[in-house]
Structures are given as structure tokens and as C-alpha cells.
Amino acid sequence: MAAKSESTGKKARPSRRMAQRILQEEAYRRIMTGDMPKTLSEFAARLSVWLKEAYPAAPLIPESLVEDAIRSTWHRRHQMIGSEL
């Protein structure tokens, strides 16, 4: 997903904002497939590890900021998948 530099053709390092968007998209994807733990903090920890593996050039984002990035998606998860708390 990283954009390519026009001058070199190499993948550009994603910005922190882009990394947060990638995390939000992955959180949404996982929620829609039912692949999520019971707590927001565990979800953030898993996504943090995933980001490091999938996008090694991405900036390091503390788990607290990962939680902030996915919090609204996490709180809407029951509406998104049609289940109750």
C-alpha cells in the first residue's frame, strides 16, 4: 500500500498519519471477518505487531496511539457485525 516515489520508483516510507489509516482499515477488515479479541488493548497490541510485520518501513506507533486510531471502529463493532454486547 505504500506509495512509490516518482523519482526513484521505490516504496516511500508511510507517514504516521498513513500508518494510522492503514491500522483503521485493518481493524475494520478484522472486525468484519470476526477476527478480534475481547479487549481494545489486546486488539491494539495485535494490530501493532501486524503493522511492524506488514509495513516494516512504517513509523513506530505506540500501542496507546494505535488504540486511539481504532477506538471509534472498536466501539462500533457490534453495529458493524450486527451483534449485541
C-alpha positions in Angstrom: 0.0 0.0 0.0 2.9 2.3 0.4 3.1 5.0 -2.3 6.0 4.8 -4.8 8.3 7.8 -5.1 8.1 9.2 -8.6 11.8 9.9 -8.8 13.2 6.6 -7.6 10.3 4.2 -8.1 11.0 2.8 -4.6 8.3 2.5 -1.9 8.1 5.6 0.2 8.0 5.3 4.0 4.4 5.7 5.1 3.8 8.7 7.3 2.4 8.3 10.8 -1.0 9.5 9.6 -0.9 7.0 6.7 0.1 4.2 9.2 -2.9 5.1 11.4 -5.2 4.9 8.4 -3.8 1.5 7.5 -4.4 0.4 11.1 -8.0 1.7 10.9 -8.6 -0.2 7.6 -7.1 -3.4 9.0 -9.2 -3.1 12.2 -12.3 -2.7 10.1 -11.4 -5.7 8.0 -10.7 -7.9 11.0 -13.9 -6.9 12.7 -15.9 -7.6 9.6 -14.4 -11.1 9.5 -14.8 -11.7 13.2 -11.1 -11.8 13.8 -10.9 -9.7 17.0 -10.0 -10.3 20.7 -12.2 -9.3 23.6 -10.5 -6.1 24.6 -9.4 -2.9 22.8 -5.9 -3.1 24.3 -5.3 -6.6 23.0 -6.7 -5.6 19.6 -4.3 -2.7 19.5 -1.4 -4.9 20.5 -2.2 -7.4 17.7 -2.5 -4.6 15.2 0.8 -3.1 16.3 2.6 -6.4 15.7 0.8 -6.8 12.3 1.8 -3.2 11.2 5.5 -3.9 12.1 5.4 -7.2 10.1 3.4 -5.9 7.1 5.0 -2.5 6.8 8.5 -2.6 8.3 9.3 0.9 7.0 6.3 2.4 8.8 7.0 4.6 11.8 6.7 3.0 15.2 3.4 3.9 16.7 2.9 3.3 20.5 0.1 1.0 21.3 -1.7 3.9 23.1 -1.9 5.7 19.7 -2.9 2.5 17.9 -5.8 2.3 20.4 -6.7 6.0 19.7 -6.6 5.3 15.9 -9.0 2.3 16.2 -11.2 3.3 19.1 -14.2 4.5 17.2 -14.2 1.5 14.9 -13.9 -0.8 18.0 -16.9 0.9 19.7 -19.0 0.5 16.5 -18.0 -3.2 16.1 -21.4 -4.6 17.3 -23.3 -2.3 14.9 -21.0 -3.3 12.1 -21.4 -7.1 12.5 -25.0 -7.0 13.8 -24.4 -8.5 17.2 -25.3 -7.4 20.7 -22.9 -6.8 23.6 
